[in-house]
Amino acid sequence: MRVVIPHMGNIHIALRAMLEGVGADYIIPPQNSRRTLDLGVANSPEQVCLPFKLTLGNFIEGLEMGGDTLAFTEARGICRLGYYFRVQTQALENLGYRFNTITLKDHSLGAILWLMKQLTPKASLLKRVGALRFALAKLKSLDILEGLVHRLRPREAVRGTVTTIYRKGVNDVDNASTMRELKQEERDYVARLLGVSVHNADPLKIGVMGEFFVVLDPFSNLDIEMELGKLGCEVCRTIMLSKWTNFTLFLNPFGVTDTRRLHKAAMPYLSRDVGGEGWETVGEKVMRAHELDGLIHLYPFGCLPEIVARNIITPMQDGIPMLHVPLDEQTARSGLLTRLEAFVDMVRRKKEKQGGLTCRRANFQKG
């Protein structure tokens, strides 16, 4: 049994550690590419979203490489994610592929341990728990490095230094085979990042929010966070894989969530769940409007929960500049960069103007 691992940001690194920890066989397809997307688009219904098309492309490439088992999720909720596996299975069978399927009913700790048991029936509970713990530790290390990169990239004296270190760090974290080795790699790369020469810049703080998959996957969003760093902006993102997994696996079953405060903030504008991250997007706009210089809303073209959220947050009178970016196979890097540069220029002028007004008012009061 060789299970195919789809891509979404760095999730494949954690899944690799988890499966290797229990001795399961697996296939990791090539990183998301234009070929991956073209394969997904060619075999998907026209109206489905970008995450559907990319994961389908991953499965096709994984089956081409010798994979024979696909793990799907049948998560409950309004989002179409819960129906992906039915349509994707049919599409793959129509292409002539034969494979086994394992369907997760939810994202709970029990469901993950059950999945590991299906892949390696002889693995003990202790071994499965240890493998999962190591996988989660890798996610945490990667998110620590990524947070530093967001802070340092707009401040680096030599452009590209931080990105080069980060990419090496991701590779070494992926290759770490023990917890001690992982922690050492984390410390080493944190030290290397903190040792990068920086200038005394006061970068714009731009929040990135929206649908989970496209926010976390650089291929899907055309490396928008790296481009923001090049434009002198510090990315402020609350959606992180390690945070999501910790709440989903360990805290949500006890009623502790990281979304309740967002739902409460959104209540005056949206009083119910609309699927996906739509409710959270509205709440995040309310809560962060006065903390940041600008907000970028990323979502797959045609994603109904995020379209609902967009129509609600656009007319809010909170003064923060917003850029809405729908993403699909037609989205071009050149067009996105043009919009991004114009947005950052607008935010910068707005901030400078506000600073100037503050200064003039202070001088007038003093006189």
N, C-alpha and C positions, 0 to 999 in steps of 0.2 A: 504494500500500500504506500503510494507516494503522493502526498498531499501537496496541492499547489497553493502557494502563499501569494495573494495579491498585494499590490503596493498601495500605500497611502502615507506619504511622508516617510518617517523612519520606522513605521510599524513592523516592517519585515525583519528588522534587526531583533526586536523583542521576540517575534514569533519564531525566528530561527533559534534563538537561545532556548526558548521553551521546548521546542520539538527535539533539539539535540539533547536537552537535559533528560528526556525520557527515551531517547534512542529511536525516535520516529524518523522515517524517511520522508524527504520533502523535496520540492522543486521551487526555486525562486526564479520567476521569469526575469528577463532583462528589465532595467529601470524603465519607467514609463517614457515612451517616445512617440514620435509621429506615427510609426508603424503600429504601435499598440493602439493608439486612438483610431487610426484608419480601420484596423481590424474590428474594433468595437462598433464604430459607426456603420460599417458595411453590413453588420449582422444584427443591428438593433432597430427596434421601432423608432421612427423619426422623432416622436414626441418625448422620448425618455431623456433623462438628464446626463450630464457629463460623467458623474461617478459611475453610473450604470455602464456607460460605454467603455470607460477605462478598465473597470474590473472585468468586464467581458473580454476585452482585449488581453488582459493579464491571463485569464483562464485559457484562452486559445493558445497563447504563447507557451504557457505551462504544459498544456496537453501535447503540444508539438515537441516539447523537450522530454516527454516520457512520463508526465504526471498521469495518475489514474484515479485520483480522489479529489473532490472539490468540497470545501466547507462553506456553507451558506449560513446566513442569519435570517431568522424569521421573527425579528423583533416586533413587538406589538407597537401600535401607534398609528397616527394618521399618515405619516410619511410613506411614500411608495417603497422605501427600503425593504419593508417586510414582504414585498411581493417580487423583489428582484429575482430570487432563486427560481421561481416558477418560470418566468419568461426567459431567463438566461439558460436554464436547463433545456428548455424547448429549442432555443436557438442553437445550442451546441449539439444537440441530438440531430437537428436538421442538417448540420454540417457533417454528420457522420461520425462524430466522436462518441466513444463509449467510456463511461467512467462511473465510479461510485460517488455517492453524495452523503454528506453528513450535515444535518441541519440543526443549528442552535436555536432553541426556542426563545432564549433571552441572552443577556450579557452578564448573568450572575456568576459568582465564583463557582457555584456548583456546576453550572453549564460548561464553564471552561475546563474544570477538572474532568467532567464527563467526556468532553471532546478528546482530551489527552488519553483517556482510558480507551476510547474507541480506536484511536490510532495505534496505541501500544497496550494491549490488554494485560500484558505481564508486568507493567510498571506499577510499583506499589504507590499507595497514597502519599507516603513520605517523599518518594522520588518525584512525584508529580508536583507536590507543594514546593519542593526545593527548586524545581525547574521554573515554576511560575514566579517564585520569589526572585530568581536571578534575572528573568526577563523583565520584571517590573523595575529592578534596580538599574538595568540598562536604559530603560525609558527615562528614569529619573536623571541619570547622568547626562543623557542626550539633551534633555530639556534644560538642565543647568547650563550646559555649554551654549545652547541656542539662546537662552536669555542673556548671557554675556555678549554674544555676538550682536544681538539687537541693540544693546547699549553702546558697544564699542565701534561698530561699523561706521556710524556717521562721524566719529571722533578720531578715527585712525589717521596718522600722519601720512602714511604711504597706502594709497588705495589698493585694496585686494589682500592686504596682509592678514586681516582677521578671517576672511573667507577661506584663504589657503590653510590656515591653522585649523579652522573648524572642520574642513573636509577631511583633513588627516586625523583629527580627533574622532570623527564619526567612524572612520575606517578602523581605528585602533580599539574603540569601544566595541565595535562589532566583533573584532577578533579576540577580545578578552575571553578567556576560558574559565576563569575562577573569579569569585567575588573579590578576593584580595587584588588580583590583577586589574579588575575593573575599577576599583577605588583608586588604585595607583594611577591608572590612565586618566581618571577624572581629575585628580589633584594636579597631575603634570600639565594637562591642557588648560585647566583653569589658571595655573601659574603662567603658562605661555601667553594666554590671552590677556591677562592682567599686565603682562610685561610689554605689551605692544605700545609703541610710541604714539601718543595722542596729542591733539592740540586742544586748546581751551575753547571749544565750540559750545554754543548753546543751541543744540539741534531742536528742530520742531518735534513735538511728540505727536505721532500719528497712530491712532488705534486701528487695528484690523479686526473685523468681526464678520459674522455671517455663518454660512453653512459649514458644518464641521469638516467635511472631506476637502473642499476646495481651499479652505483656510489653511489646512495642514499640509497639503500636497503642492510642492513647488512647481511641478510640471503643470498641474491644473491651473494655477494662478500666475503662470509665466514668471516665476521668481520675483513676484512683486515686492517681497520684503527686502530682497537684496537690492532691487532697483531703488527702493525708498532710502536705504542706507547710502547708496551712491549719491542721492540727491540731498544728503545731509539731514535725514529724518531718523529719529529713533522710533522703532516699531514697538508699540505697546499692545501685546496680545494676551488675552486671558485664557483662550482655548489652548490647552497643552495636553498632550497625550497622557503623561504620567498623572496629572491631576484628574483627568477624566477616568482613567482606569482605577485609581484608588477610590474615588467616590463610588463608581459603578460596582466594583467588586466587594468593597468592604464597608462602606458607610451607608449607601442607599438602602440596603436591606433593613437598616435600623432607623430609617426615616430621616437620616442626615443627608442633605443634598446641598450642592453648590449652586443650585438654580433658584432656590426659594426667594432669595433677596431680589433676584432679577425679575421674577414673576410679580413680586410685590411692587417693585418699581414700575412695572409695565401696566399694572391694574387700571390706572386711570385711562389708559389708551386701548388696552387689549386685556380682556378679563378671562380668557380661556386659551387652552393649548390649541395651536393651529397646525401642529405637526413639525417634525424636524427641530430646528433651532429657531423657528420664527418668533416664539414667545420670548426666548432669551435675547434675541437680537433687539427687540423693542426695549426690553429692560436694560440692556447694556447701553443703548443710546441715551436713555434717561439718566443712568447712573454716571456715565463717563463724559457727558457733554461739557461739564465744567472743569474736568481734569486735563483735557487734551486740547491740542491746537486744531486737530482735524480727525475725521473718521472715514475709513474706507470700508464699504459694505460689499463683501464678495459672496456671490451665490451662483449656482448653476442656472443657465438660461432655462426658463420654464419651471423652476422650483416654486411650487405654489406657496409653501409656508413662508419663504423669503420674499415672494412678491407681495403677500399680505403684509409682512413686516415693513417692506419698503413703502408701501402706500400709507402706512401709519406714521412712520418716522420722518418722512419727507416734509410734511407741513408743520412739524413741531417748531415752535418759536423759541429755540434755545440758543441760536446764534452760532453754533459750531458748523464749520464747513463740512460737507459730506460729499463723497464720491461713491456712486453705486456702480459696481462692475459685474454685469452678468457674464458668465463664462461658458463657452461651448467650443466645438471644433472650428468654428468660424472666427473665433477671437484671434486677432493678429497682434504679435508683440509690438510692432511699430505703432499701431494705433493705440495700444494700451500705454506705451511709453509717452506718447504725445499727450494723452489725457492726464497721465500721472504728473508730467512736468508742469502742465498748465495748472493742475490742482495745487501742487506744492508751491508754485509761484503765488497763487492767489492766497493760500494760507499764510505764506511768509509776509506778503504785503499787508494782510489784515493784522497780523501780529505786530508788525512794525508801526502801523498806523495807531493801534491801540496803545503802544508804548509811547508814541509821540504825544497822543492826547493826554495820557497820564502825566507826562512830564510838564506839558504846558499848563495843565490844571494846577499842579503843584507849585509852579513858579508864580501863577496868578494869585494863588492863596497866600503865598509868602509875601508878595508885593502889597 
